[in-house]
C-alpha cells in the first residue's frame, strides 16, 4: 500500500537531537529511584534466604508493572531480563483512569500512537503500523491496517478490556514470536484465567455522554480439591458518543475452565461470544472553504442516520500445560475463531487537496454510498517447549516453538450511485440520503483472502556468568497468501474485466540476538538485534514482484528492577531500518499491463524510549513513559523524498504519565490519581498541521468497605479542543475531534 506524501523537516544533527531527549529521559527515570533509595536507607532488612522453585506472577488488579512476559521470545522473562523495550498495561492502570476501550488503554502507554483510518483506530510505534495483535500469544493478521487495500475492506478487530488480565506491548521487531509484519511492535492481550480463590465482582460504569456499561466477573474452584476451576466474564454496554447520532451496543460472554491433572499438568478450555454495533464515521469533518479550521461543533456528525456497523465474533480454544520435570515445560494451544460483520454508510466529504473543504455556499458532496460484508475464520495451533539445563558450571535456558495459522477472509463490497449529490454542512440532519435497498446496486465486487503462516523457532539463553546473559535464536517462517478479486457489476451493468488471482509464497530465516549484563542486583544494560519480514505484492518496473520487505531493529539500553521487582525502569536507544518498502513511482510497468510501477526504498527510524512503572513507595504507584522518534526516507523515489518523514502522523515527542496515591492513616480509603498525555505536533499526508497538545486526567477512588468501591474519573480535565492524529486527513475530510471533558463514575462490588 502506498504511503502518503511526505513533508520536509528542518535539518538537524541526529546526535544532538538525541542528547536532549536522552537527558530528559534519564532524569525522568531517576526521580522515583531517588525516592526508592530514600526508602531503602530508612528500612534496613536482614538477609533472607528463600529456597524452592519460584513461579513469576503479577497482580494486574493492583500493580502497575509485570513480573514476567514471553511476547518477545519463547521464554518467560522479567522485564529486566528481556533485552528489548517492553511495557504492560494492567487492570489497575485501566480502572484508575476509567478506561473502557482497548484504544484508550494503548493511548496511555509508552511509544504507541493511536491514529485514525476512516472509522477505525490503528496503532503505530516507532513510525510503523502494529500489524499483528495476539491473544494469549496466538497471532492474527485479520484487521491489520491496509491488509485489503482500503479501510472499508479491512475488518474491524473486536476487543474488550474486560476480557483481558493485562496487555503486553513490545516496541520494535519481534522476529522470534511474530516473523511476519512491520517492525514497529507487537501487542499481546492476555485473557483472564480461572483463579484458585473465589472471586465475585460486578461493576456499573456511566459517563456524562450517556454510556452505560455493566460487567460481571465470577471465578473460583468448583470442587473441594480446588483442582477444577472456572471463570465467567460478561459485559452489557450501551454506548453514547459526544457526537450527535453516534451510538452503539456491546455484549460479551466469556467462559473458561481449567483442570489440574496430577502434579504438573493443567488442561484449559474456553470460548466467547462477542456482538457489537457501532455508527461508522468514515470521513469525519472538513475544513473551511478558505483552508482553515472550520470550527464546527464537536458534536457535529456528517454521516447519515442509517449508518450502522454490526460485528460478531466467536472463539473457542483449548490449552495443555505440562511440566515434564522441575526444569522443563511443554505448552500447546489450539484456537479457532469466526468473525462476521456488516457495515453500511455514507457521509459528506470533499477532496483532500487544497480547496477541497466546505464550499463558499456551505455545502459538501455526498461521498460513496457503500456496504461491506466480511466473513472470516482462523485456525491456529502453537506448541512451546522450554526449560533449563546445566553446562560448564552454569544453568542455561532453552526453548523451541512451532506455530501454524490459517486465516480466511471474504469481503463483498456493494455501492450505489450518489448522482453527484451535495448537502449543506451547517444545517445537516442525517436524513439527506435515504437508506438504499441493497438488493439492487450500482456496483459490486468480491475479494477472497487465504493466509497460511508456519513458523519454527528456537533459541538458548546462555548464562555465561552470573552477571552475563546471551540470548540467541532464529525463526524459520513460511508464509503464503492466496488472493482473488472478482469483478461482478459496474455502473449497473455486468463487469467484464478479468478477475485477478495472486498466489504469493515466501520463506525466510529470521535471526535474534540479545546480550544482558547485570551491573548489580538492580541495574542491567543490554544490546539487541532482531528483524521481521513482510511480503511485497506491488509490481516492480518489469511487472514482477518487489523484493521482500525486511525490518531490522537495533537497540541498546539500561533497565532496573527494585522494590522486589515491583518497580521497573528502562531507557533505550533504537534504530529501525525497513528495507524494500514499496513506494509508487511515476512510471508504468514495461510488461504490457501498464500498471503503476513501484520501487523499493529504505525507511529509517531512530529514537529513544524511557519508562518508569510500579510502586515508587508505599501507597504511591506511577507509570511514566517518554518517547523521542525521528524518521526519514533514505532516498528519493516518486513522492518520497530523501530526508523527509515517512510517518508524519506520528509525533516526534510523546509523554504518557499516570500516578495514584493512597492516603495514609484514617484516610486510607481514599486514593487520588493524576495523569497526562503530552505530544508534539503532527502532519497529515496532505500537509495539514495538527498542533501539539497536553491532555490532563484526574481520578478519585473511595473504598466504602471491604465490598464497595467507587471511582470518579475526570478525562480531558481542561476540556482541551484538539483533533486526533490522522495520516490521511485532507481539506475536505478526516478531521476527528478528540473526546471533550468526560466524567466517568464506576461503582464496583466485590465479594
C-alpha positions, 0 to 999 in steps of 0.5 A: 500500500502506498504511503502518503506524501511526505513533508520536509523537516528542518535539518538537524544533527541526529546526535544532538537531537538525541542528547536532549531527549536522552537527558530528559529521559534519564532524569525522568527515570531517576526521580522515583529511584531517588525516592526508592533509595530514600526508602531503602536507607530508612528500612534496613532488612536482614538477609533472607534466604528463600529456597524452592522453585519460584513461579513469576506472577503479577497482580494486574488488579493492583500493580502497575508493572509485570513480573514476567512476559514471553511476547518477545521470545519463547521464554518467560522473562522479567522485564529486566531480563528481556533485552528489548523495550517492553511495557504492560498495561494492567487492570489497575492502570485501566480502572484508575483512569476509567478506561473502557476501550482497548484504544484508550488503554494503548493511548496511555502507554509508552511509544504507541500512537493511536491514529485514525483510518476512516472509522477505525483506530490503528496503532503505530510505534516507532513510525510503523503500523502494529500489524499483528495483535495476539491473544494469549500469544496466538497471532492474527493478521485479520484487521491489520491496517491496509491488509485489503487495500482500503479501510472499508475492506479491512475488518474491524478487530473486536476487543474488550478490556474486560476480557483481558488480565493485562496487555503486553506491548513490545516496541520494535521487531519481534522476529522470534514470536511474530516473523511476519509484519512491520517492525514497529511492535507487537501487542499481546492481550492476555485473557483472564484465567480461572483463579484458585480463590473465589472471586465475585465482582460486578461493576456499573460504569456511566459517563456524562455522554450517556454510556452505560456499561455493566460487567460481571466477573465470577471465578473460583474452584468448583470442587473441594480439591480446588483442582477444577476451576472456572471463570465467567466474564460478561459485559452489557454496554450501551454506548453514547458518543459526544457526537450527535447520532453516534451510538452503539451496543456491546455484549460479551460472554466469556467462559473458561475452565481449567483442570489440574491433572496430577502434579504438573499438568493443567488442561484449559478450555474456553470460548466467547461470544462477542456482538457489537454495533457501532455508527461508522464515521468514515470521513469525519469533518472538513475544513473551511472553504478558505483552508482553515479550521472550520470550527464546527461543533464537536458534536457535529456528525456528517454521516447519515442516520442509517449508518450502522456497523454490526460485528460478531465474533466467536472463539473457542480454544483449548490449552495443555500445560505440562511440566515434564520435570522441575526444569522443563515445560511443554505448552500447546494451544489450539484456537479457532475463531469466526468473525462476521460483520456488516457495515453500511454508510455514507457521509459528506466529504470533499477532496483532500487537496487544497480547496477541497473543504466546505464550499463558499455556499456551505455545502459538501458532496455526498461521498460513496454510498457503500456496504461491506460484508466480511466473513472470516475464520482462523485456525491456529495451533502453537506448541512451546517447549522450554526449560533449563539445563546445566553446562560448564558450571552454569544453568542455561535456558532453552526453548523451541516453538512451532506455530501454524495459522490459517486465516480466511477472509471474504469481503463483498463490497456493494455501492450505489450511485450518489448522482453527484449529490451535495448537502449543506454542512451547517444545517445537516440532519442525517436524513439527506440520503435515504437508506438504499435497498441493497438488493439492487446496486450500482456496483459490486465486487468480491475479494477472497483472502487465504493466509497460511503462516508456519513458523519454527523457532528456537533459541538458548539463553546462555548464562555465561556468568552470573552477571552475563546473559546471551540470548540467541535464536532464529525463526524459520517462517513460511508464509503464503497468501492466496488472493482473488478479486472478482469483478461482478457489476459496474455502473449497473451493468455486468463487469467484464474485466478479468478477475485477478488471482495472486498466489504469493509464497515466501520463506525466510530465516529470521535471526535474534540476538540479545546480550544482558549484563547485570551491573548489580542486583538492580541495574542491567544494560543490554544490546539487541538485534532482531528483524521481521519480514513482510511480503511485497505484492506491488509490481516492480518496473518489469511487472514482477514482484518487489523484493521482500520487505525486511525490518531490522531493529537495533537497540541498546539500553539500561533497565532496573528492577527494585522494590522486589521487582515491583518497580521497573525502569528502562531507557533505550536507544533504537534504530529501525531500518525497513528495507524494500518498502514499496513506494509508487513511482511515476512510471508504468510497468514495461510488461504490457499491463501498464500498471503503476510501477513501484520501487523499493526504498529504505525507511529509517527510524531512530529514537529513544524510549524511557519508562518508569512503572510500579510502586515508587513507595508505599501507597504511591504507584506511577507509570511514566513513559517518554518517547523521542522518534525521528524518521526519514526516507533514505532516498528519493523515489516518486513522492518520497523524498530523501530526508523527509518523514515517512510517518508524519502522523506520528509525533516526534515527542510523546509523554504518557504519565499516570500516578495514584496515591493512597492516603495514609492513616484514617484516610486510607480509603481514599486514593487520588490519581493524576495523569497526562498525555503530552505530544508534539505536533503532527502532519497529515499526508496532505500537509495539514498541521495538527498542533501539539497538545497536553491532555490532563486526567484526574481520578478519585477512588473511595473504598466504602468497605471491604465490598464497595468501591467507587471511582470518579474519573475526570478525562480531558480535565481542561476540556482541551479542543484538539483533533486526533492524529490522522495520516490521511486527513485532507481539506475536505475530510478526516478531521476527528475531534478528540473526546471533550471533558468526560466524567466517568463514575464506576461503582464496583462490588466485590465479594 
